[in-house]
């Protein structure tokens, strides 16, 4: 398989995942109080949205690379 085809397939999968999930979230700990042996922290949930435009671009670019990889044979 050509490298263009492999990259195209990866981009198509990333575009599909971007549409399906809409973004990803993660949790991080913030220190609220740090006074000697006493430490108080809290969990903060952060969300990073993935734009549908980026997912569309990834799908179109992936399809183009797969087509170029197949045509090069």
SEBA-17662 format. One record per residue (C-alpha): residue number from 1; residue in three letters; x, y, z. Coordinates in nm, 3 decimals, decimal comma. Layout:
<recs>
REC  resi  resn       px       py       pz
REC   NUM   ala        X        Y        Z
...
</recs>
This chain:
<recs>
REC  resi  resn       px       py       pz
REC     1   unk    0,000    0,000    0,000
REC     2   unk    0,128    0,346   -0,085
REC     3   unk    0,193    0,602    0,191
REC     4   unk   -0,066    0,841    0,040
REC     5   unk   -0,333    0,573    0,073
REC     6   unk   -0,242    0,499    0,435
REC     7   unk   -0,246    0,869    0,528
REC     8   unk   -0,578    0,907    0,345
REC     9   unk   -0,736    0,624    0,542
REC    10   unk   -0,612    0,773    0,870
REC    11   unk   -0,758    1,114    0,775
REC    12   unk   -1,092    0,955    0,686
REC    13   unk   -1,102    0,778    1,023
REC    14   unk   -1,013    1,101    1,207
REC    15   unk   -1,290    1,285    1,021
REC    16   unk   -1,546    1,020    1,115
REC    17   unk   -1,436    1,025    1,479
REC    18   unk   -1,455    1,406    1,477
REC    19   unk   -1,815    1,396    1,356
REC    20   unk   -1,911    1,117    1,597
REC    21   unk   -1,767    1,266    1,916
REC    22   unk   -1,770    1,641    1,851
REC    23   unk   -1,464    1,682    2,070
REC    24   unk   -1,285    1,530    2,363
REC    25   unk   -1,269    1,605    2,732
REC    26   unk   -1,015    1,550    3,005
REC    27   unk   -0,984    1,611    3,378
REC    28   unk   -0,705    1,799    3,550
REC    29   unk   -0,636    1,871    3,915
REC    30   unk   -0,597    2,226    4,044
REC    31   unk   -0,445    2,302    4,384
REC    32   unk   -0,679    2,523    4,582
REC    33   unk   -0,490    2,534    4,912
REC    34   unk   -0,132    2,426    4,981
REC    35   unk   -0,051    2,510    5,343
REC    36   unk    0,228    2,286    5,470
REC    37   unk    0,101    1,932    5,522
REC    38   unk   -0,255    2,029    5,426
REC    39   unk   -0,330    2,025    5,056
REC    40   unk   -0,672    2,075    4,900
REC    41   unk   -0,727    2,018    4,529
REC    42   unk   -1,023    1,998    4,298
REC    43   unk   -1,086    1,821    3,970
REC    44   unk   -1,171    2,044    3,676
REC    45   unk   -1,322    1,898    3,361
REC    46   unk   -1,203    2,060    3,037
REC    47   unk   -1,359    2,007    2,694
REC    48   unk   -1,187    2,067    2,360
REC    49   unk   -1,440    2,087    2,076
REC    50   unk   -1,357    1,963    1,726
REC    51   unk   -1,509    2,179    1,456
REC    52   unk   -1,729    2,004    1,197
REC    53   unk   -1,540    2,206    0,935
REC    54   unk   -1,213    2,038    1,037
REC    55   unk   -1,380    1,697    1,023
REC    56   unk   -1,511    1,772    0,673
REC    57   unk   -1,168    1,887    0,557
REC    58   unk   -1,011    1,569    0,696
REC    59   unk   -1,270    1,353    0,517
REC    60   unk   -1,227    1,530    0,182
REC    61   unk   -0,847    1,531    0,205
REC    62   unk   -0,846    1,163    0,303
REC    63   unk   -1,071    1,069    0,012
REC    64   unk   -0,847    1,267   -0,222
REC    65   unk   -0,533    1,093   -0,097
REC    66   unk   -0,696    0,750   -0,128
REC    67   unk   -0,800    0,834   -0,485
REC    68   unk   -0,449    0,957   -0,573
REC    69   unk   -0,295    0,647   -0,415
REC    70   unk   -0,527    0,417   -0,611
REC    71   unk   -0,476    0,607   -0,937
REC    72   unk   -0,096    0,590   -0,908
REC    73   unk   -0,105    0,214   -0,960
</recs>
